[in-house]
Amino acid sequence: MTEDSAGRRTLRRNIRELSPHAWILIGGSFINRFGSFVVPFLVLYLRQRHFSIARSGTALAAYGAGELIASPVGGYLADRIGRRWTIALSMYASAAAMLALWRVDTYGLILVFAFLAGLVSEARRPASIALLTDLVPATPRVTVFAVLRRHRRVPREHVLRVALRRRRGLLGGLRHDRPAGPSRGNQELAGR
């Protein structure tokens, strides 16, 4: 793909011309998304520790409540202490909150640290988006945000593929490596 006769920029060229700083932020977001897969396992972890389904769900809701207010808090911090400091604080605080969540024993502290983990893990997002906007000129900005969005989805898709691969028969035999249509699992469900 090269520039066409009108001199328009192509997606491939825009991606190749992204600055190393933009790639570092995109890579950091990519790695951070793998860390977000701890959240669904919070319920399983709490159930293993003999908490009820309702209490486990409440802890998950506390995490979600923290995520809900993370963007305004992260935006405020980015304006007050700077974008880079907000990203660094969020990353380190997220790791500390997850470790604390793993170590606490009482249900009240689990709720507090689940909320804090949700809050600090997503507080970096407004700062990283603002920093990307600062680093990338206006022309390829659409491209950098498309790449960022794609890199945020990849870990989720990868973990789903791995989970489906390890749990054959999950979801009625649905397998990720087969096209839609009659499969052995679907035929078994239909009673064939």
N, C-alpha and C positions, 0 to 999 in steps of 0.2 A: 504494500500500500504506500503510495507516494502522493505528493500533492497533485491534485488534478489540474487541468488546464487553467482554471480560474484562480489558482494560487491558494486554494483553501488548505487549511491545516488538517491533517489526518489524526485519528485517534492514536495510532501507533507512534507517530512523530511526537505528539504531545506527551505520551507516556515516556518515551525515550529522553525527552528533554526536561523531565521533572528533576528538581534539585535533590542532592543527597539528603538534605534536611527534611524534605517532604517524605522521602522514602523511609527515613528513620521514624518519623511520626506515624506513617502508615504501618510500618513493621511493629511498632510498639502497640498500636491499636489491635493488630492481628494477634500478637502474643497475649495481650490483655483479654481478648475474647476467649482464649482457651481457659483462662482462669475463671471466667464467669460460669463455667460448667460445674463448678463446685455447688452452685445454688440448687439445682435439682436434686443433688445428692444430700442436701441438708435434711430433707424429710426422711430419707432412708437412714441417715446417721442418727437422727433423733428417735426414730422408731426402733433402731437397734439398741438404743439406750433406754428403751421401754417407756418413752413418752407416748401419749395417745395420738391418734391421727389428728384430732382437733388441735392439740397443742403443737404438733409438728407443723400443721397448716398455718397456725397463728404465727409461728416463728418465720415461716416463709413469707407471710403477709408483712411481717415487720421488716424483712429484707426489702420487699417491694416498696414499702412506705419510705424507706431510706432512699431507694432509687428515685422515687417520685420527686423528692425535694432536692436531689443531688444537683440537677442542672442549675437551678437558681443559686444554690450555695456555691457551686463551682464557678459560675459566672461572676458572682460577687468577689470570690477570692481571686479570680484571674484579674479583675480590675484593681483590687487592693494590693495584692502582693506580687502580681505578675503571672504571666501565663506559664512560664517554665517552672517557677516555684510551685504553682498550683498542681501541675502535672506530677512533679516529683513528690510533693506532699501526699497527693492522692494515691500514688503507687505504693509508697512506703506504708502509709496508714492502712491501705487495703490489705496488704500482707499481714500487718500487725493485727488488724481486726479479725482476719480469718484464723490466724493462729490463736488468738484469744477465744474466739468462738469454739474452737476445737478443745480448748483447755478448761472452760468454765463448766461447772456442774449444776448450778441452780437454774431453774427455769427462768426466773426474772433476769438473770445476767445473760442467759442465752438470747432472750428477746432484745435486750439492750445491745448486745454485740452483733446480732443479726441486723438490727436497724443501722448501727454504725457501719457495718460491712457494706450494706447496700448504699449508704450515703457516700462513703469515701471511695468506693470502687467506681462509681459513675461520676464523681465530682470533676474528674480530669477531662471529661468529654468537651464541655464548652471551651475550656482553655486550649485543648488540642485543635479544635476546629478554628478557633480564632488565630492560633499560631500558624496553622496551615494557610489561612487567608492572608496573613502577613507575609509568609514566605513565598507564596506562589503568585505570579503576575496574573492579571485579570484574564488573559487569553486562555491559558490551559486550566483555569480554575474548575470548570465543569468536569474536566477529565480527572483531576486529582480527587475530587469528591466522589466521582464514580468509582475510581480505584479504591478509595477508602471504604466506600459502602460494600464493594465486592469483597474486600479483605476482611470486613467484619462478619460477613456471612459464611466465609469458607470454614472457619473452625466449627461452627454449628453443623454445617453439612458433613464435615469429616467425622465428627463425633457421632452423628446419627448413622452414618455408614458403618462405622466400627461397631456400634451397638447392634445394628441389624445383622451384621456379619456374625457376631458372637452369639446372638440369640436367634438361631434359626427357628423359624416358625412364629416369630414375633409378629403380631398384627395379622394373624390368620395366614401365615406363610408368605407374606409379602416380602420380597427380596429386592434389594436395591440394584442388583446387577442384571435383572431381567426386565424386558420391556413389559408394558401393561398388556393385559390379555390373560388368557387361561394359563395358569401356572399350576404346578402340583399342589401347592398350598390352597389356592382358590378352588381347585377341583375337589380337594378333600373337604373344604367347607361346604361345597355344594352337594356333598354326599355321593360323589362319583367314585 
